[in-house]
């Protein structure tokens, strides 16, 4: 069962709170990565050259976040991308 099917079985409040938590964690994760690797200037340079680093990192974060939620809801089910 994919995560979309799993979430439909739960109260809508769960999905709303899950999305709120995802956004809050994203900000923490992004700031941690920038500080830990000291790459603020590099990100500006990448963006100037047409590479959207923030979007790239957001996609990786979301993939991991939903994979974690999927595992928490059903550890036996492999992660399937939400379409």
C-alpha positions in Angstrom: 0.0 0.0 0.0 1.5 3.4 -0.9 1.5 6.3 1.4 -1.4 8.0 -0.3 -3.6 5.0 0.5 -2.3 4.8 4.0 -3.1 8.5 4.7 -6.7 8.1 3.4 -7.3 5.6 6.2 -6.3 8.2 8.8 -8.2 11.3 10.1 -7.6 14.4 7.9 -6.1 16.1 10.9 -3.2 13.7 10.8 -2.3 14.7 7.2 -2.6 18.4 8.0 -0.3 18.1 11.0 2.1 15.9 9.1 2.5 18.5 6.4 3.0 21.2 9.1 5.7 19.1 10.7 7.3 18.5 7.3 7.6 22.2 6.6 9.0 22.9 10.1 11.6 20.2 9.8 12.6 21.3 6.3 13.6 24.7 7.6 15.7 23.1 10.4 17.3 20.6 8.0 18.1 23.2 5.4 19.7 25.6 7.9 21.6 22.7 9.4 23.0 21.7 6.0 24.0 25.3 5.2 25.8 25.8 8.5 27.4 22.4 8.8 28.9 22.4 5.3 29.4 26.2 5.2 27.9 26.4 1.7 25.9 29.7 1.8 28.1 31.3 -0.9 28.2 28.1 -3.0 24.4 28.1 -3.1 24.3 31.6 -4.4 26.8 30.7 -7.1 24.8 27.6 -8.1 21.6 29.7 -8.3 23.4 32.3 -10.4 24.4 29.4 -12.8 20.9 28.2 -13.1 20.9 25.3 -10.6 18.2 25.6 -8.0 19.9 24.0 -5.0 17.1 24.8 -2.6 14.6 22.9 -4.8 17.0 20.0 -5.1 17.5 19.7 -1.4 13.7 20.1 -0.8 13.0 17.2 -3.0 15.5 15.0 -1.2 14.1 16.1 2.1 10.5 15.4 1.1 11.4 12.0 -0.3 13.0 11.0 3.0 10.2 12.5 5.0 7.5 10.6 3.2 9.6 7.5 3.2 9.8 7.8 7.0 6.1 8.4 7.4 5.4 5.4 5.1 7.7 3.2 7.2 6.1 4.4 10.4 2.6 3.6 9.2 3.5 0.3 7.6 7.1 -1.1 8.1 6.4 -4.0 5.8 5.5 -1.9 2.8 8.2 -0.5 0.5 8.1 3.3 -0.1 6.1 4.2 -3.2 6.2 7.7 -4.7 3.0 9.7 -4.3 1.8 10.9 -7.7 
